[in-house]
Amino acid sequence: MRVAPGGGTAVQDHEALAEIELCGELIIAASAAGEERLSLESIDLVLRVGEERAGDDSGTGAGPGAGAGAGAGR
């Protein structure tokens, strides 16, 4: 087994960090919600789904986070 050297060589996965941030935002929204589950509209608002699609220049709407939450226990 190899271990990365400890000399300050931090590796960042920006996609993973963005995903973790979105999960945190969902957890905060869910804990603040009065209902048992967040509605699909609330989830889309938290994940900024409409903003992602509007800002996607490719026209596919498949930017980071697109489709997130689909089929999540509903």
C-alpha positions in Angstrom: 0.0 0.0 0.0 1.3 3.4 -1.0 0.6 6.6 1.0 0.8 10.0 -0.5 3.7 12.2 0.8 2.7 14.5 3.6 4.6 17.5 2.4 1.6 19.8 1.8 0.6 18.2 -1.5 -3.2 18.7 -1.1 -5.2 17.3 -4.0 -8.6 18.8 -4.5 -11.4 17.2 -6.5 -13.5 20.3 -7.4 -16.5 18.3 -8.6 -16.5 16.3 -5.3 -16.3 19.4 -3.3 -19.2 21.0 -5.2 -21.3 17.9 -4.7 -20.5 17.9 -0.9 -21.5 21.5 -0.7 -24.8 20.8 -2.5 -25.5 17.9 -0.1 -24.9 20.2 2.8 -27.3 22.7 1.4 -29.9 20.0 1.0 -29.4 18.9 4.6 -29.8 22.4 5.9 -33.0 23.0 3.8 -34.4 19.6 4.9 -33.8 20.4 8.6 -35.4 23.8 8.3 -38.5 22.5 6.4 -41.8 22.2 8.2 -42.9 19.1 6.2 -41.5 15.6 6.4 -39.9 15.7 2.9 -38.8 18.5 0.6 -40.9 19.0 -2.5 -39.3 18.5 -5.9 -39.6 22.3 -6.4 -37.8 22.9 -3.1 -35.0 20.5 -4.1 -34.6 22.2 -7.4 -34.4 25.6 -5.7 -31.7 24.4 -3.3 -29.7 22.7 -6.1 -30.3 25.7 -8.4 -31.4 23.4 -11.2 -33.0 26.2 -13.3 -29.9 28.4 -13.0 -27.6 25.6 -14.1 -29.7 24.9 -17.2 -30.0 28.7 -18.0 -26.2 29.1 -17.7 -25.3 26.0 -19.8 -24.0 27.2 -23.2 -24.1 23.8 -24.8 -27.9 23.7 -24.8 -28.1 20.3 -23.3 -28.8 21.4 -19.7 -26.4 18.7 -18.5 -24.2 20.9 -16.4 -22.8 19.9 -13.0 -25.6 18.8 -10.8 -28.2 18.4 -13.6 -30.6 15.8 -12.7 -29.4 15.6 -9.1 -32.0 14.2 -6.8 -33.9 12.3 -9.5 -35.5 9.2 -8.0 -34.2 9.8 -4.5 -36.8 7.9 -2.5 -39.9 9.5 -4.0 
